[in-house]
Amino acid sequence: MVQVFTILFFTGLGFVLLNFLYQLFMQKIAMRSWSVVRILGYVLTVVSSVFFAFMNPDWFHSFEGYACAVGVSWTMPFIEEWLLLLGWDMLRRSHIWV
């Protein structure tokens, strides 16, 4: 069962990356627009992360650590998009790509 959620997690992150690259090549990087691929990536990542945390409670030594892990798992797609945008902005400003 853990393998299924691991595959769903990386598939969800892949969908978020695919949506970012599509918007990048279409020259409209607006993270306010929602597409089916982006929503599917968010849902797969969040659901698999939450079930991953629920299935492995022995990883955490306290309830606070467990609650923090569930909270971080909900924000994982947002963190990925933020890192992709930050990386793209840094690459664009370095004058290598323009």
C-alpha positions as CSV (number, residue, x, y, z in Angstrom):
1,M,0.0,0.0,0.0
2,V,2.9,2.4,0.7
3,Q,4.2,1.9,-2.8
4,V,0.8,3.0,-4.3
5,F,0.8,6.2,-2.3
6,T,4.5,6.8,-3.2
7,I,3.7,6.4,-6.9
8,L,0.6,8.8,-6.5
9,F,2.8,11.3,-4.7
10,F,5.4,11.5,-7.4
11,T,2.8,11.4,-10.1
12,G,1.0,14.4,-8.5
13,L,4.3,16.3,-8.3
14,G,4.9,15.4,-11.9
15,F,1.5,16.8,-12.9
16,V,2.3,20.1,-11.1
17,L,5.7,20.2,-12.9
18,L,4.0,19.5,-16.3
19,N,1.5,22.3,-15.7
20,F,4.3,24.7,-14.8
21,L,6.3,23.8,-18.0
22,Y,3.2,24.1,-20.1
23,Q,2.5,27.6,-18.8
24,L,6.2,28.5,-19.2
25,F,6.3,27.5,-22.8
26,M,2.9,29.2,-23.5
27,Q,4.4,32.4,-22.0
28,K,1.7,32.8,-19.5
29,I,3.1,32.0,-16.0
30,A,0.1,33.0,-14.0
31,M,-0.4,30.8,-11.0
32,R,-3.9,32.0,-10.6
33,S,-5.2,30.0,-13.5
34,W,-6.4,26.5,-12.6
35,S,-6.2,23.7,-15.2
36,V,-7.3,20.1,-14.9
37,V,-3.7,19.0,-14.8
38,R,-2.9,21.4,-12.0
39,I,-5.9,20.4,-9.9
40,L,-5.2,16.7,-10.5
41,G,-1.6,17.1,-9.4
42,Y,-2.7,18.9,-6.3
43,V,-5.2,16.3,-5.4
44,L,-2.9,13.4,-6.0
45,T,-0.1,15.0,-4.0
46,V,-2.2,16.0,-1.0
47,V,-4.2,12.8,-0.8
48,S,-1.1,10.6,-1.0
49,S,0.8,12.7,1.5
50,V,-1.9,12.6,4.0
51,F,-2.4,8.8,3.7
52,F,1.4,8.4,3.8
53,A,1.4,10.2,7.1
54,F,-1.6,8.3,8.5
55,M,-0.1,4.9,7.5
56,N,3.3,5.6,9.2
57,P,2.5,7.2,12.6
58,D,5.6,5.5,14.1
59,W,7.8,7.9,12.2
60,F,6.7,10.7,14.6
61,H,7.6,10.8,18.3
62,S,4.7,13.1,19.3
63,F,1.3,14.3,18.2
64,E,2.8,17.7,17.3
65,G,5.2,16.2,14.9
66,Y,2.4,14.1,13.3
67,A,0.2,17.2,13.0
68,C,3.0,19.2,11.5
69,A,3.7,16.4,8.9
70,V,0.1,16.4,7.8
71,G,0.1,20.2,7.5
72,V,3.3,20.2,5.4
73,S,1.9,17.5,3.2
74,W,-1.1,19.7,2.4
75,T,1.2,22.5,1.3
76,M,3.6,20.3,-0.7
77,P,2.3,21.3,-4.2
78,F,2.4,25.0,-3.3
79,I,6.0,24.6,-2.1
80,E,6.9,22.9,-5.4
81,E,5.4,25.6,-7.5
82,W,7.0,28.3,-5.4
83,L,10.4,26.6,-5.8
84,L,9.9,26.3,-9.6
85,L,8.9,30.0,-9.9
86,L,11.9,31.0,-7.8
87,G,14.2,28.9,-9.9
88,W,12.8,30.2,-13.1
89,D,13.0,33.8,-11.9
90,M,16.7,33.3,-10.9
91,L,17.5,31.7,-14.2
92,R,15.8,34.4,-16.2
93,R,17.6,37.2,-14.2
94,S,21.0,35.6,-14.7
95,H,21.0,36.6,-18.4
96,I,21.8,33.1,-19.5
97,W,18.3,32.7,-20.9
98,V,16.4,35.6,-22.3
